[in-house]
Amino acid sequence: MIQSMTGFGKAFVQLPAKKITVEVKSLNSKGLDLNVRMPSAYREMELGVRNQIAGALERGKIDFSIYIENTTEQTATRVNVPIVRAYVEQLREVYAQADETELIKMAVRMPDALKTEREEIDENEWKEIQKVIDEGLVNIQQFRTSEGVSLEKEFLFRISNIMRMMNEAMALDGERIINVKNRLNAALDELKVTLDENRFEQELIFYLEKYDITEEKVRLENHLNYFIETLAGKEANGRKLGFITQEMGREINTMGSKSNHAQMQKIVVQMKDELEKIKEQVLNVL
């Protein structure tokens, strides 16, 4: 079962004094591109969170955020009382006529008038946050799996189209050989020369072998089956699928260069179009 690299997961918990929300967003990427945003109070836990995300999601451009919403009237910012009093005394010397309220208004705007008390991480609180992180990662993995189901259906549809078109092209092979023989005979008739029939047959066989697409058909069919087999694998296989599509493209291109038949070339172009649609979606597979 394949997974998409595109996904979104969200979870939250309501603690006595705050609401913790975790959001995880993911897009496709060649490797792991991880961006983590956390409140400064939890920065010392960031490395562990990064390792946890990398182990769960493996690959993709991932944005991870923890949001804190205080639900009580408590605040970590405090008035630095001694500093404010010192400012008021100094301002009173400058503005003796000002009343106390005006002096305080000016004092609280001065540097260091407010201080932020750094909260220590509460172990029980972090355990609750860890549960929310786990839930958010599970949710995004479920999203990725759901998207993977849609991708798999799309791949199987495109692969069946290429298989059908390949068989249609091979069905034209007999007609193509007859046309080549007729064109060669017509050209020789115009020259009005006497032919050695045995030599002509030998040269014709050699010529037709150069344009034979049986080997390309066999290899392409093997690649198509291997692609389907890889889709059903349990491991992350986006890169492998990409390599297989490259091999499929080589065989389709060779068939096109050898076809020498208008209808067959048209079918080859349609096969290339289907393959390009597969390649676009493979970039999104984990």
C-alpha positions in Angstrom: 0.0 0.0 0.0 1.5 3.3 -1.1 1.3 6.6 0.8 1.2 10.1 -0.5 3.6 12.7 0.8 0.7 15.2 0.9 -1.1 15.3 4.2 -2.5 17.2 7.2 -2.9 16.2 10.8 -4.3 18.2 13.8 -4.9 17.4 17.5 -5.4 19.3 20.7 -5.7 18.9 24.4 -7.3 21.2 27.0 -5.1 21.5 30.1 -6.2 23.3 33.3 -4.6 26.6 32.3 -4.0 26.3 28.6 -5.1 24.7 25.3 -2.3 22.9 23.3 -2.8 22.5 19.6 -0.5 20.5 17.2 -0.7 20.9 13.5 1.4 18.9 10.9 1.3 19.7 7.2 3.3 17.8 4.5 4.0 18.2 0.8 6.2 16.3 -1.6 10.0 16.6 -1.5 13.0 14.6 -2.6 14.1 14.2 1.0 13.0 15.2 4.5 12.6 19.0 4.8 11.4 19.6 8.3 10.4 23.0 9.8 9.4 23.0 13.5 7.8 25.9 15.3 7.5 25.6 19.1 7.0 28.0 22.0 10.4 29.0 23.5 9.4 27.2 26.7 9.6 23.9 25.0 12.7 24.5 22.9 14.8 22.0 24.8 12.5 19.2 23.6 12.8 20.2 19.9 15.5 17.7 19.0 13.4 14.8 20.3 10.3 16.0 18.5 12.3 16.3 15.2 13.5 12.7 15.6 10.0 11.6 16.3 8.6 13.3 13.2 11.4 12.0 11.0 10.8 8.5 12.1 7.1 8.7 11.5 6.9 10.6 8.2 10.2 9.7 6.6 10.1 12.1 3.7 8.4 15.3 2.5 8.4 19.0 3.1 6.9 19.0 6.6 5.7 22.0 8.7 5.1 21.1 12.4 3.7 23.6 14.8 2.7 23.7 18.5 0.3 26.5 19.5 -0.4 27.5 23.1 -3.6 29.3 24.1 -3.8 30.5 27.7 -7.3 29.9 29.1 -6.8 31.6 32.4 -6.0 35.2 33.5 -2.5 34.2 34.5 0.3 35.6 32.5 4.1 35.0 32.5 4.8 38.8 32.1 5.2 40.7 35.3 5.8 44.3 36.2 9.4 44.8 37.4 8.3 46.8 40.5 11.8 48.0 41.8 12.7 49.2 38.3 9.4 51.0 37.8 9.7 52.7 41.2 13.3 53.8 40.4 12.0 55.3 37.0 9.2 57.1 38.8 11.6 58.7 41.3 13.9 59.8 38.5 11.0 61.2 36.4 9.7 63.1 39.4 12.9 65.0 39.6 12.6 65.9 35.9 8.8 66.6 35.9 8.0 67.7 39.4 4.7 69.1 38.3 3.4 65.8 36.8 1.0 63.7 38.8 1.7 60.2 39.9 -0.4 58.5 37.1 1.5 60.3 34.3 4.8 59.3 35.9 3.8 55.6 36.1 2.6 55.7 32.4 6.0 56.9 31.4 7.9 54.5 33.7 6.2 51.3 32.3 7.4 52.3 28.8 11.0 52.4 29.9 13.4 49.5 29.3 13.2 46.5 31.7 9.9 47.8 33.2 8.3 44.5 32.4 9.9 41.1 32.8 8.9 37.7 31.4 9.3 34.8 33.8 10.6 31.7 32.1 8.3 28.8 32.7 10.0 25.5 33.6 8.7 22.5 31.7 6.3 20.5 33.8 6.8 16.7 33.2 3.2 15.9 33.5 2.2 18.7 31.1 4.8 17.5 28.6 3.5 14.0 28.7 0.1 15.4 27.7 1.6 17.4 24.9 3.5 14.2 23.7 0.2 12.4 23.5 -1.2 15.2 21.3 1.9 15.1 19.1 1.4 11.3 18.7 -2.2 11.9 17.8 -1.3 14.5 15.2 1.2 12.2 13.6 -1.3 9.4 13.4 -3.8 11.7 11.8 -1.4 12.8 9.1 -0.4 9.3 8.4 -4.1 8.3 8.0 -4.5 11.3 5.6 -1.4 10.1 3.6 -2.7 6.6 3.4 -6.1 7.8 2.2 -4.4 9.9 -0.5 -2.3 6.9 -1.4 -5.4 4.8 -2.1 -6.5 7.5 -4.6 -3.0 7.5 -6.2 -3.0 3.8 -6.5 -6.3 3.8 -8.4 -4.9 6.4 -10.7 -1.7 4.5 -11.4 -3.6 1.2 -12.1 -5.9 3.0 -14.5 -2.9 4.6 -16.4 -0.9 1.3 -16.4 -3.9 -0.5 -17.9 -4.2 2.2 -20.6 -0.5 1.8 -21.5 -0.9 -2.0 -21.6 -4.0 -1.8 -23.9 -2.2 0.7 -26.2 0.9 -1.5 -26.3 -1.3 -4.4 -27.5 -3.0 -2.2 -30.0 0.4 -1.2 -31.4 1.5 -4.9 -31.6 -1.8 -5.7 -33.5 -0.6 -3.3 -36.2 2.7 -5.0 -36.6 1.6 -7.4 -39.3 0.1 -4.6 -41.3 3.3 -2.5 -40.8 5.5 -5.3 -42.2 3.3 -5.7 -45.3 3.4 -2.0 -45.9 7.2 -2.0 -45.7 7.5 -4.9 -48.1 5.1 -3.1 -50.6 7.0 0.1 -50.4 10.3 -1.6 -51.1 8.9 -3.6 -54.0 7.3 -0.5 -55.5 10.6 1.4 -55.2 12.5 -1.5 -56.9 9.9 -1.8 -59.7 10.5 1.9 -60.5 14.2 1.1 -61.0 13.3 -1.7 -63.5 16.1 -4.0 -62.5 16.2 -7.8 -62.3 16.3 -9.0 -58.7 17.8 -12.0 -57.0 14.8 -13.1 -55.0 16.8 -14.9 -52.4 19.1 -11.9 -51.8 16.1 -9.6 -51.7 14.4 -11.8 -49.0 17.6 -11.8 -47.0 18.0 -8.0 -47.2 14.3 -7.6 -46.4 14.6 -9.8 -43.3 17.6 -7.9 -42.1 15.8 -4.6 -42.7 12.7 -5.7 -40.8 14.7 -7.0 -37.9 16.0 -3.5 -37.3 12.4 -2.3 -36.9 11.2 -5.3 -34.9 9.6 -4.1 -31.6 9.0 -7.5 -30.0 11.8 -7.1 -27.5 10.6 -3.6 -26.5 7.1 -4.9 -26.0 8.4 -7.7 -23.7 10.5 -5.4 -21.7 7.8 -2.8 -21.4 5.3 -5.4 -20.3 7.8 -6.6 -17.6 8.2 -3.0 -16.4 4.4 -2.5 -16.2 4.0 -5.6 -14.2 6.9 -4.7 -11.9 5.3 -1.3 -11.3 2.1 -2.9 -10.2 4.0 -5.3 -8.0 5.9 -2.5 -6.4 2.6 -0.6 -5.7 1.6 -3.5 -3.5 4.8 -3.4 -1.5 4.8 -2.6 2.2 7.8 -0.3 2.2 8.1 3.3 1.0 8.6 3.0 -2.7 8.2 6.3 -4.4 11.8 6.4 -5.6 11.6 2.9 -7.0 8.5 3.7 -8.9 10.3 6.7 -10.4 13.1 4.5 -11.6 10.6 2.1 -13.2 8.9 4.9 -15.1 12.2 5.9 -16.5 12.7 2.4 -17.9 9.2 2.4 -19.2 9.9 5.6 -21.0 13.0 4.2 -22.7 11.1 1.3 -24.2 8.2 3.4 -25.3 10.6 5.9 -27.0 12.4 3.0 -28.8 9.0 1.6 -30.0 8.2 5.1 -31.4 11.6 5.4 -33.2 11.2 1.9 -34.8 7.5 2.0 -35.6 7.7 3.6 -39.1 3.9 3.5 -39.2 1.6 6.5 -38.8 -1.1 4.8 -36.6 1.5 3.0 -34.5 3.3 6.3 -33.9 0.0 7.9 -32.9 -0.5 5.2 -30.3 3.0 5.7 -29.0 2.3 9.4 -28.4 -0.8 8.4 -26.4 1.3 6.0 -24.4 3.9 8.8 -23.7 1.0 11.0 -22.5 -0.2 8.4 -20.1 3.3 7.8 -18.8 3.8 11.5 -18.2 0.7 11.6 -16.0 2.1 8.7 -14.0 5.5 10.5 -13.6 3.7 13.6 -12.3 1.9 11.6 -9.6 4.9 9.4 -8.7 6.6 12.6 -7.4 4.0 12.6 -4.6 4.5 9.0 -3.5 6.4 8.4 -0.2 
